[in-house]
Amino acid sequence: MRKMETLLLLSPELSVEERETILKTMDEVIAREGGKMLLVDQWGMRDLAYPVRKQMRGFYVRLEYAAPSQLVAELERIIRITDGVFKFMTVKLADSVETTEEVA
């Protein structure tokens, strides 16, 4: 399994419950596809450098997870069809996950 990171830019108009629902959905997709969530880092509301969908602010969330290769395609498919997600980016952090990190 590879160590992956996905950065999400969420709509500033989403309520706390709607954001939590989106994050719960991402966690369920990762678990269903055989991955494991390592970290959910909520950066909070930030100003944007340029307007995105006519908004100048957005809520950032960073997901760090251990994933088999096919999981990323399914997770990105779910992200694309989820309302409230403006942008996202996924990067590979490491080719393998350390055993101490899997416990987290």
ROSE-4610 file (N, C-alpha, C; in Angstrom, 1 decimal, always signed):
// ROSE-4610
residu = [M/M/M/R/R/R/K/K/K/M/M/M/E/E/E/T/T/T/L/L/L/L/L/L/L/L/L/L/L/L/S/S/S/P/P/P/E/E/E/L/L/L/S/S/S/V/V/V/E/E/E/E/E/E/R/R/R/E/E/E/T/T/T/I/I/I/L/L/L/K/K/K/T/T/T/M/M/M/D/D/D/E/E/E/V/V/V/I/I/I/A/A/A/R/R/R/E/E/E/G/G/G/G/G/G/K/K/K/M/M/M/L/L/L/L/L/L/V/V/V/D/D/D/Q/Q/Q/W/W/W/G/G/G/M/M/M/R/R/R/D/D/D/L/L/L/A/A/A/Y/Y/Y/P/P/P/V/V/V/R/R/R/K/K/K/Q/Q/Q/M/M/M/R/R/R/G/G/G/F/F/F/Y/Y/Y/V/V/V/R/R/R/L/L/L/E/E/E/Y/Y/Y/A/A/A/A/A/A/P/P/P/S/S/S/Q/Q/Q/L/L/L/V/V/V/A/A/A/E/E/E/L/L/L/E/E/E/R/R/R/I/I/I/I/I/I/R/R/R/I/I/I/T/T/T/D/D/D/G/G/G/V/V/V/F/F/F/K/K/K/F/F/F/M/M/M/T/T/T/V/V/V/K/K/K/L/L/L/A/A/A/D/D/D/S/S/S/V/V/V/E/E/E/T/T/T/T/T/T/E/E/E/E/E/E/V/V/V/A/A/A]
num = [1/1/1/2/2/2/3/3/3/4/4/4/5/5/5/6/6/6/7/7/7/8/8/8/9/9/9/10/10/10/11/11/11/12/12/12/13/13/13/14/14/14/15/15/15/16/16/16/17/17/17/18/18/18/19/19/19/20/20/20/21/21/21/22/22/22/23/23/23/24/24/24/25/25/25/26/26/26/27/27/27/28/28/28/29/29/29/30/30/30/31/31/31/32/32/32/33/33/33/34/34/34/35/35/35/36/36/36/37/37/37/38/38/38/39/39/39/40/40/40/41/41/41/42/42/42/43/43/43/44/44/44/45/45/45/46/46/46/47/47/47/48/48/48/49/49/49/50/50/50/51/51/51/52/52/52/53/53/53/54/54/54/55/55/55/56/56/56/57/57/57/58/58/58/59/59/59/60/60/60/61/61/61/62/62/62/63/63/63/64/64/64/65/65/65/66/66/66/67/67/67/68/68/68/69/69/69/70/70/70/71/71/71/72/72/72/73/73/73/74/74/74/75/75/75/76/76/76/77/77/77/78/78/78/79/79/79/80/80/80/81/81/81/82/82/82/83/83/83/84/84/84/85/85/85/86/86/86/87/87/87/88/88/88/89/89/89/90/90/90/91/91/91/92/92/92/93/93/93/94/94/94/95/95/95/96/96/96/97/97/97/98/98/98/99/99/99/100/100/100/101/101/101/102/102/102/103/103/103/104/104/104]
x = [+0.8/+0.0/+0.9/+0.4/+1.1/+0.5/+1.4/+0.9/+0.6/-0.7/-1.3/-1.8/-1.9/-2.5/-3.4/-4.6/-5.6/-5.9/-5.8/-6.2/-7.5/-8.5/-9.8/-10.0/-10.6/-11.1/-12.6/-13.2/-14.7/-15.3/-16.5/-17.3/-17.4/-17.2/-17.4/-18.8/-19.8/-21.2/-21.7/-20.8/-21.2/-21.3/-22.3/-22.4/-21.4/-21.2/-20.3/-20.8/-22.1/-22.6/-22.4/-22.6/-22.4/-20.9/-20.0/-18.5/-18.2/-18.8/-18.5/-19.1/-20.2/-20.8/-19.9/-19.3/-18.4/-17.2/-16.6/-15.4/-15.7/-16.9/-17.3/-17.4/-18.0/-18.1/-16.7/-15.8/-14.4/-13.8/-14.0/-13.4/-14.1/-15.4/-16.0/-15.5/-15.3/-14.8/-13.4/-12.5/-11.2/-11.2/-12.1/-12.2/-12.8/-13.8/-14.4/-13.4/-12.5/-11.6/-10.3/-10.3/-9.1/-8.0/-8.3/-7.3/-7.5/-6.7/-6.8/-6.5/-7.4/-7.2/-6.2/-5.2/-4.1/-4.3/-4.8/-4.9/-6.0/-6.8/-7.7/-7.3/-6.7/-6.2/-7.1/-7.9/-8.8/-8.0/-7.7/-7.0/-7.9/-9.2/-10.1/-10.3/-11.0/-11.4/-10.2/-9.9/-8.7/-9.2/-8.5/-8.7/-8.0/-8.6/-8.1/-7.3/-6.4/-5.6/-6.4/-7.4/-8.3/-9.6/-10.7/-12.0/-12.2/-12.8/-13.2/-14.7/-15.4/-16.8/-17.4/-16.8/-17.2/-17.1/-16.3/-16.0/-14.5/-14.3/-12.9/-12.4/-13.2/-12.8/-13.1/-12.4/-12.7/-12.2/-12.8/-12.4/-11.5/-10.3/-9.3/-9.3/-9.2/-9.1/-8.0/-7.1/-6.0/-6.3/-6.4/-6.6/-5.3/-4.8/-3.6/-4.0/-3.7/-4.2/-3.3/-3.4/-2.7/-3.7/-3.2/-4.1/-3.5/-4.3/-3.8/-4.1/-3.5/-3.5/-4.8/-5.8/-7.1/-8.0/-7.6/-8.4/-8.5/-7.4/-7.3/-8.3/-8.4/-9.3/-10.8/-11.1/-12.5/-12.7/-11.8/-11.9/-12.1/-11.3/-11.4/-12.7/-13.2/-14.5/-15.6/-15.6/-16.6/-16.4/-15.2/-15.0/-15.6/-15.4/-15.9/-17.5/-18.2/-19.6/-20.2/-19.3/-19.8/-20.0/-21.2/-21.5/-20.8/-20.3/-19.6/-18.1/-17.5/-16.1/-15.7/-15.0/-14.6/-13.4/-12.3/-11.1/-10.5/-9.6/-8.9/-7.6/-6.7/-5.4/-4.9/-4.5/-4.0/-2.5/-1.7/-0.2/+0.2/+1.2/+1.8/+2.9/+2.8/+3.8/+4.9/+4.6/+5.6/+5.1/+6.1/+5.7/+5.2/+5.6/+5.1/+4.8/+4.0/+3.6/+4.4/+4.9/+5.7/+4.7/+5.1/+4.2/+3.8/+4.6/+4.3/+3.2/+3.2/+2.2/+0.8/+0.8/-0.5/-1.2/-0.6/-1.2/-2.0/-1.6/-2.2/-3.6]
y = [-1.2/+0.0/+1.2/+2.3/+3.5/+4.5/+5.5/+6.6/+7.7/+8.1/+9.2/+10.3/+11.5/+12.7/+13.3/+13.7/+14.4/+15.7/+16.8/+18.1/+18.5/+18.9/+19.2/+20.7/+21.4/+22.8/+22.7/+23.0/+22.9/+24.2/+24.3/+25.5/+26.2/+27.5/+28.2/+28.2/+27.9/+28.0/+26.7/+25.7/+24.4/+24.6/+24.0/+24.0/+22.9/+22.9/+22.0/+20.6/+20.4/+19.0/+18.5/+19.4/+19.0/+18.7/+19.5/+19.1/+17.8/+17.5/+16.3/+15.1/+15.3/+14.3/+13.9/+15.0/+14.8/+14.0/+14.4/+13.7/+12.3/+12.0/+10.7/+9.8/+10.4/+9.7/+9.3/+10.2/+9.9/+8.8/+8.8/+7.8/+6.4/+6.4/+5.2/+4.6/+5.5/+5.0/+4.4/+5.1/+4.6/+3.2/+3.1/+1.8/+0.7/+1.0/+0.0/-0.5/+0.4/+0.0/-0.6/-0.9/-1.6/-0.7/+0.6/+1.5/+1.8/+2.7/+3.1/+4.6/+5.3/+6.7/+6.9/+7.7/+8.0/+9.3/+10.3/+11.7/+12.5/+13.2/+14.2/+15.5/+16.4/+17.7/+18.8/+19.4/+20.5/+21.8/+22.5/+23.7/+24.9/+24.7/+25.8/+26.7/+27.8/+28.8/+29.6/+29.7/+30.5/+31.4/+32.5/+33.4/+32.7/+32.8/+32.3/+33.3/+32.9/+33.9/+34.4/+33.6/+34.0/+33.4/+34.0/+33.4/+32.0/+31.2/+29.8/+29.7/+29.5/+29.5/+30.7/+31.9/+33.2/+33.4/+32.6/+32.6/+33.0/+33.9/+34.3/+33.6/+32.7/+32.0/+30.5/+29.6/+28.2/+27.5/+26.3/+25.5/+24.4/+24.4/+23.3/+22.2/+21.0/+19.7/+18.9/+18.3/+17.4/+16.0/+15.1/+13.7/+12.9/+12.2/+11.4/+9.9/+9.0/+7.7/+6.7/+5.4/+4.3/+3.7/+3.5/+3.1/+2.1/+1.1/+0.4/+1.2/+0.9/+1.8/+2.1/+1.1/+1.3/+2.3/+2.5/+3.3/+4.7/+5.3/+6.7/+7.0/+6.2/+6.4/+6.5/+5.6/+5.5/+6.7/+7.1/+8.3/+9.5/+9.7/+10.9/+10.9/+9.8/+9.7/+10.2/+9.8/+10.2/+11.7/+12.2/+13.6/+14.4/+14.0/+14.8/+14.9/+13.9/+13.9/+14.5/+14.9/+15.4/+16.9/+17.3/+18.7/+19.4/+20.6/+21.3/+21.2/+20.3/+20.2/+21.0/+22.1/+23.0/+22.4/+22.0/+21.5/+20.5/+19.6/+18.6/+18.3/+17.8/+17.3/+16.1/+15.1/+13.9/+13.7/+13.4/+13.2/+11.9/+11.3/+10.1/+10.6/+10.3/+10.7/+9.7/+8.4/+7.4/+6.1/+5.3/+4.0/+3.0/+3.1/+2.1/+2.8/+2.2/+2.8/+2.1/+2.9/+2.4/+1.7/+0.6/-0.1/+0.8/+1.7/+2.5/+3.6/+4.0/+4.9/+4.2/+3.0/+2.2/+2.2/+2.2/+2.2/+3.4/+4.6/+5.9/+6.0]
z = [+0.0/+0.0/+0.0/-0.7/-0.8/+0.2/+0.6/+1.4/+0.5/+0.6/-0.3/+0.5/-0.2/+0.4/-0.6/-0.1/-1.0/-0.2/-1.0/-0.5/-1.1/-0.3/-0.7/-0.5/-1.4/-1.2/-1.2/-0.1/+0.1/+0.0/-0.3/-0.4/+1.0/+1.0/+2.3/+2.8/+1.9/+2.3/+2.9/+3.0/+3.7/+5.2/+5.8/+7.3/+7.8/+9.1/+9.8/+9.5/+9.6/+9.4/+8.0/+7.0/+5.6/+5.3/+5.9/+5.8/+6.4/+7.6/+8.3/+7.5/+6.8/+6.0/+4.8/+4.2/+3.1/+3.5/+4.7/+5.2/+5.6/+6.2/+6.5/+5.3/+4.2/+2.9/+2.4/+2.4/+2.0/+2.8/+4.1/+5.0/+4.7/+4.4/+4.0/+2.7/+1.7/+0.4/+0.6/+1.4/+1.6/+2.3/+3.4/+4.1/+3.2/+2.3/+1.5/+0.4/-0.1/-1.1/-0.6/+0.7/+1.3/+1.8/+1.9/+2.5/+3.9/+4.5/+5.9/+6.0/+6.6/+6.9/+8.0/+7.7/+8.7/+9.4/+8.7/+9.3/+8.5/+9.2/+8.7/+9.3/+8.5/+8.9/+8.4/+9.2/+8.8/+8.9/+7.8/+7.9/+8.1/+7.8/+8.1/+6.9/+7.2/+6.2/+5.8/+4.5/+4.0/+2.9/+2.7/+1.5/+0.3/-0.8/-2.0/-2.8/-3.6/-4.5/-5.6/-6.1/-7.2/-6.9/-7.5/-7.3/-7.9/-7.1/-7.5/-7.4/-8.5/-8.6/-7.9/-8.2/-7.7/-6.2/-5.5/-4.1/-3.9/-2.9/-2.6/-1.3/-0.7/+0.5/+0.2/+1.0/+0.9/+2.1/+2.4/+3.6/+3.1/+3.6/+3.2/+4.2/+3.6/+4.4/+3.7/+4.5/+4.0/+4.5/+3.6/+4.0/+3.7/+4.7/+4.5/+4.8/+3.9/+4.0/+3.3/+3.7/+3.1/+2.1/+0.8/-0.2/-1.2/-1.7/-2.8/-4.1/-5.2/-6.4/-6.9/-6.9/-7.5/-6.6/-5.4/-4.5/-4.9/-5.4/-5.8/-6.9/-7.9/-9.0/-8.5/-7.6/-7.0/-6.1/-5.3/-4.4/-5.2/-6.3/-7.1/-7.9/-8.2/-8.9/-8.0/-6.7/-5.7/-5.4/-5.4/-5.1/-6.2/-7.5/-8.6/-8.6/-8.1/-8.1/-6.8/-5.8/-4.6/-4.6/-4.3/-4.2/-3.1/-3.3/-2.2/-2.3/-3.2/-3.3/-4.6/-4.4/-5.5/-6.3/-5.5/-6.2/-5.3/-5.9/-5.1/-5.8/-5.0/-5.6/-4.8/-5.5/-4.8/-5.2/-4.2/-4.5/-3.7/-4.2/-3.5/-2.6/-1.3/-0.4/-0.2/-0.4/-0.2/-0.9/-1.4/-2.1/-1.1/+0.2/+1.1/+2.4/+3.3/+4.6/+5.6/+6.5/+7.7/+8.6/+9.3/+10.2/+11.4/+11.8/+13.0/+12.5/+11.3/+10.8/+10.6/+10.3/+10.2/+11.4/+12.6/+13.9/+14.1/+13.6/+13.9/+13.6]
